[in-house]
Amino acid sequence: MIAAHLTISCMAYFQDIYHSDLSHRARAVYMYLKDHVDSEGRCRSGIRTIAAELGLSRSTVKRALDDLYGAGLLTREPRWRENGSLSSDLYRLV
């Protein structure tokens, strides 16, 4: 019974995404991020990882992230390595 409730809750949650004007790539990346967020809504996966796991090019993932950012569904926070160089962004679902 609990599993059925969770399935319905997830399906209801994604209905907004399914019925949005987002591109297919943005929908796929959004669902990936949603599946990989921590309890605070943050996803630490880098573009290369997302692309590899979804079978998309890095350029396609970048465009999808831009779409999500433009739609107000995502924020980005730069992350830095100990040596001061830029690392992958931290994504937060809004």
N, C-alpha and C positions, 0 to 999 in steps of 0.2 A: 504494500500500500504506500509506503514512504517513497519507494522508487518511482511509482506512478505519479505521485504528487510532484516530485522533483522534475520529472520529465515534462509534465504539464507546465510547471513554473518556468523551465528553461525555454520551452517552445513559446510560451506567452512573451517572455523577455525578448526573444529574437524576432517576434512578429514585427516590431517597430523597424528592425533592420531589414527584414525581408520586404517590407512594403515601402521602404525609403527609396530615394532617387540615387542612392549610392551605387557605384559600379560593382560588378561581380567581384573584382579583385579586392575592393575595399571591404565588401561584406566578408569575404574569406579571411582577410587579415584581421578584421574586427573580431570574428569568432575565434581565431587563433589567440589573439591577445586576451580575450575574455576567458579562454580556457587556461591561460598561463599566468593570470594575475595572482598576486598575493592577497592577504586579507585587507590591505589598504588600497587595492585597485591598481597596483604597480606591476608592470611587466618589464623584466630585465633582459629579455631575449633581444639579440642584435638582429639587424637586417639580414645578415648572411644566414643566421640560424632560421629565421622565419622563412626566408626564401627556400632554403633546403628542405625544411619540413613540409612546406606547402607545394613544393615542386614548381615554384615561380622564379623568375629572374629577380636579381636584386633591384633592378630598375623598376620592375613592376611593383615590388613591395614598397619602394620609395614613393611611387605615385599613389599607391593605396594609402599609405600613411599620410601623405599630403591631403588626399581626399577626406580622410577621417579628421585630420586637424582642421581643415576648412569647414567641415560640417559641425565642428564644436564637440566631437565625440572623444577627442584625444588631446592630451597635453604632452609636451616633450620637455624633458629636463636633461641638459647636457651632463655627462659624467666625465670625470677626469681620472687619469691614471696617477700613480704616485710620482711619476717623473714629470707630471705637468701636461702630458699630451692628452688630447681628447680621446675618450673612449666612446662606446656606443651610447645612444640616448636611453634614458629611462622613460618609458611610456606609461601614462596614467590615463585610465578610462574615466571619462567624466559622467 
